Amino acid sequence: MIKIYGVLRSRTLRNVWFCEEAGLPYEHVPVIQAFRLKDPHAPDAPFNTRSPDFLKLNPAALIPVMTDGDVVLAESLAINLYLSRKAGGPVGTDDLAESARFAQWSFFAATEIEPHSIQILYNRVQLPADQRSEARVQEAVAALKRPLSILDAALEESGHPVGGRFTVADINLAETIRYSLPAPEALDGAPRVKQWIAACHARPAWKKIMALREAEPA
Ligand SMILES: N[C@@H](CCC(=O)N[C@@H](CS)C(=O)NCC(=O)O)C(=O)O
């Protein structure tokens, strides 16, 4: 049985979303980020990213982690690529060229999008108000213009980046672009991206995991 370690208020969401879309059976093992706890080493602390048993799975002390038998994997987007090969079917693939295209868009998400979109999330939502920087938001909005226009063009033909259907590439891209939504102006020059991400978030699997996320302890 596939096990996904993490909490849904984290990048773990990406892997749970994939499993739900693919219909892959999985067990979700809650592991909270250490920074959210007063004392992650306290004897009564919940299982967290600094717990010795978690560090054996990922010495980097980061969620998510996935295990599948002897396979232990960190890095949310890599986990989804593994799951996409395992699941096959419409959201995955067993075709070499298609799986390379999934990787291409996933690396694009990790390198061209997430470093900027996460600045929007930090500086519009997550940081305490007195630590937020509007200048960083504006830098990120500017830096996202080109990568988002590239994705916008790729969506023209079929509405999806790979294979003319909803796949792991949509999930890995949508999960990094989501962080930019607190600055809606970031998507102003990319109308197809705007439409596409709204469609991603209208999917039943997405609604299901958002409900599960809301039900998680804060
Ligand atoms: N590149 C990694 C990033 C993982 C990461 O930063 N995880 C955060 C939660 S989203 C975490 O575990 N933080 C715990 C900490 O910083 O102590 C991935 O995509 O999986």
The ligand as an ORCA input file, in Angstrom:
! r2SCAN-3c Opt
* xyz 0 1
  N      10.823     20.817     -2.701
  C      10.155     20.126     -1.637
  C       9.787     21.128     -0.553
  C       9.235     20.450      0.684
  C       8.883     21.468      1.765
  O       9.390     22.595      1.782
  N       8.002     21.036      2.674
  C       7.551     21.914      3.758
  C       6.037     21.903      3.843
  S       5.271     22.363      2.318
  C       8.059     21.365      5.092
  O       8.074     20.177      5.306
  N       8.490     22.238      5.998
  C       8.923     21.819      7.302
  C       9.965     22.720      7.855
  O      10.373     23.677      7.162
  O      10.344     22.485      8.996
  C       8.923     19.384     -2.190
  O       8.372     19.838     -3.207
  O       8.526     18.355     -1.652
*
